[in-house]
Amino acid sequence: MNQSFYGLLLWIFLVAPPVANFMESVMVIHMHMQMPMLVISGMLMARFFQKRFSGFFEKWNSNGVPGITLFVVIMIYWMLPRTMDEALTTPLVEGFKFISLPFLAGFSLRDSWKKLNPFGKNSIIVSFTVLFLGLGWLYIWSPVQLCNNYLVIQQVTLGWGFLTTAIGMVVYLGYNFFIDPSAYE
Amino acid sequence: MEADLKAGFKDKTNKMLGYHPEDAKLSKSYIAVAFMALLVGGFLGLIQGLNRAGLLELPTWFNYYQVLTAHGLLLILVLTAFFTIGYFYAALSHNLGGILPKVRRLAWTGFYVKLVGFVLAVIPILMNEASVMYTFYPPMAAHPVFYIGLALIVVGVWLCCIGAFIQVANWRKNHKGQHVPILSYFATGVFVLLFFALMFVAVEVLFMIIPWVFGWVDTINVMVARTLFWAFGHTLVNIWYLTAVSAWYVVVPKIIGGKRWSDLLTRVVVIALVIMNITGGFHHQIIDPGINAVVKFMHVFMSLAIGFPSLMTAFALFAVFERTARRKGGKGLIGWWKKMPWGDVRFLAPFIAMLSFIPAGAGGIAQSTNQLDQVVHNTMWIVGHFHLTLGMSVVMTFFGISYWLVPFISNRVLTPQINRLGVIQTWIWTVGMIFMAGAMHYVGLLGSPRRTSYTTYGDHATALGWDPYLMCLAVGGTLLIIGVILQVYAVFNLMFFAPKGETEFPIAEEEDNATKTPYITERWGIWIVVMIIVVAMAYVIPLTEFIVNAPPGSPPFKTW
């Protein structure tokens, strides 16, 4: 019983139709709970493959940059309103969501994060903070419905979800900036 | 010369015991206020119980709802807040080599700001201008001064939180790589929770209630206000609980002569309670309208999640009891129970408190379930549950703490007489609570409503059927006031009259073969970010809904 197994269990749970249907029925749960949990399931499963194919990860992701780039590409793809809509209407796209988030984004995040230097880590968090603020602004003040499958109120809720998550990340960045762990550890 | 030597010797013993006279004075003031509040609040509770049983007619100038509000304010806000802060500041002082002068100044400022706020809040209650029962619960509206007073209490508590953060950060800077001592770790968790929970109520009071009661705006969004209130209110309940738990984990094992159970588990429990607490606020609104079923369903999980660390606590504590008793020669499946120090009030009171948390916690789980809560929600059951959790699990632990904390900060000792008095007090309190909270639970199931003074509803048969239980409630209340008097007597005796001497601050050590706790538990920055994100998960959906699809706002109501 190791973390990869738990990751697999989590992934199976998330893919199970009743769970998937429920999570996709609320926009903010779809985007801010299901998708991150898929990434987390991938991060847990990654350990198994890291051990089994260490050469592969060493060869293609030695400094973490290719991996984190893949992670960013996948994440940004899933932040387009259009893609989330399609995941609900086209089974193929939904399938791609269940594959890409854990096995492309989750794997590469797990393998890359420790390899990045502090500047790289902070840059990633800063970019996502800016992106989240922008998306929050877009979803809250957009004059039109951006996803056909969700009501405007759900869109606004998602916008606030983005903003509060961004606030969480700003707090973290501030903590990192002001607090020098070496003074304590 | 001799005086100098004597003084030097005294300083040295103080240092050995981790006793700092100036910090002790601070804690003593906080604890004294807490127990004075207990005395007054206790009498108000008695009056209320007697009225509720139909034994006492209250005059029109001092009615049931006034008494209820004052009883709640004194015991919920003053007793618990002052005790918690006094206790944890004593722990910070003892653990971290004395409170920094600037932190002490902050805590004293907080003390006076809170007292002023409290006086401001009481005046409108006495004038029957603030019989709102729930302190910040629109659409009931009190006199503006009441809210200004409460806002000052909030500011005072914030000052104490900031003081504690400065104290802990300073210690960590000077003790690189070390874990914050466990009781100070609990203090950190409690102050983090207090700091963030108070933000919700500050937003509610400053931006919603004050403009509304002054008449600057006509209406208030009731759903938003109540949600903000409970995000604070529920967390506050768990802050008291976490304070009690700190004594269970750290102090009780020492008193029974045992070792502390896993340091890592203890710290994980603190972190888990900090992260998951604020989200629990929603289950208080489980039968409020305007929240859709999906959100309520989600919140069942969020509420029950808090039960998990409690179960870990139960496991850890009973493991400590059994290990310790067996080490002392206890045998058999239950025979080891005989080895526990039943005659020591410092153990007995927190132990009964822990036991009472079993039915109290089970009742809480029942109430966080939609269908079950439908049955009991607006009945005396809830009052019973509250008295079982706060009045028994938490307050009895506080009583148990007072038997060593008060002598410690007063440089006196616990005498056998006061210990015996404490044991008697514990049993009186236990029986009183069983009668009172038990009757409340049962009569609640029969439908007797809460927040209502005595009525027979025109001699309706059902309402008359409640009377025997209400009488039980009055009997319990009477026993409890005896308990209050004994307890307050014991505390002030230990504070001013008990024989001088040194008392130890009981902190259990870790097990010999304890595994090393990972340093990640000290990364409060990360846990706070996780907490913010979890809080966002809980509150973004409903709050957006309440604001965007707002119901018609409500004008202020005065129902009394």
Chai-1 contact restraints between the chains, C-beta under 6 A:
chainA,res_idxA,chainB,res_idxB,connection_type,confidence,min_distance_angstrom,max_distance_angstrom,comment,restraint_id
A,I153,B,V548,contact,1.0,0.0,6.0,A-B,restraint_1
A,V156,B,T544,contact,1.0,0.0,6.0,A-B,restraint_2
A,V156,B,V548,contact,1.0,0.0,6.0,A-B,restraint_3
A,T157,B,I541,contact,1.0,0.0,6.0,A-B,restraint_4
A,T157,B,T544,contact,1.0,0.0,6.0,A-B,restraint_5
A,W160,B,V540,contact,1.0,0.0,6.0,A-B,restraint_6
A,W160,B,T544,contact,1.0,0.0,6.0,A-B,restraint_7
A,G161,B,V540,contact,1.0,0.0,6.0,A-B,restraint_8
A,T164,B,A536,contact,1.0,0.0,6.0,A-B,restraint_9
A,T164,B,V540,contact,1.0,0.0,6.0,A-B,restraint_10
A,G168,B,V529,contact,1.0,0.0,6.0,A-B,restraint_11
A,G168,B,I532,contact,1.0,0.0,6.0,A-B,restraint_12
A,G168,B,I533,contact,1.0,0.0,6.0,A-B,restraint_13
A,V171,B,V529,contact,1.0,0.0,6.0,A-B,restraint_14
A,Y172,B,V529,contact,1.0,0.0,6.0,A-B,restraint_15
A,Y175,B,G525,contact,1.0,0.0,6.0,A-B,restraint_16
A,A183,B,K173,contact,1.0,0.0,6.0,A-B,restraint_17
A,Y184,B,R172,contact,1.0,0.0,6.0,A-B,restraint_18
A,E185,B,G177,contact,1.0,0.0,6.0,A-B,restraint_19
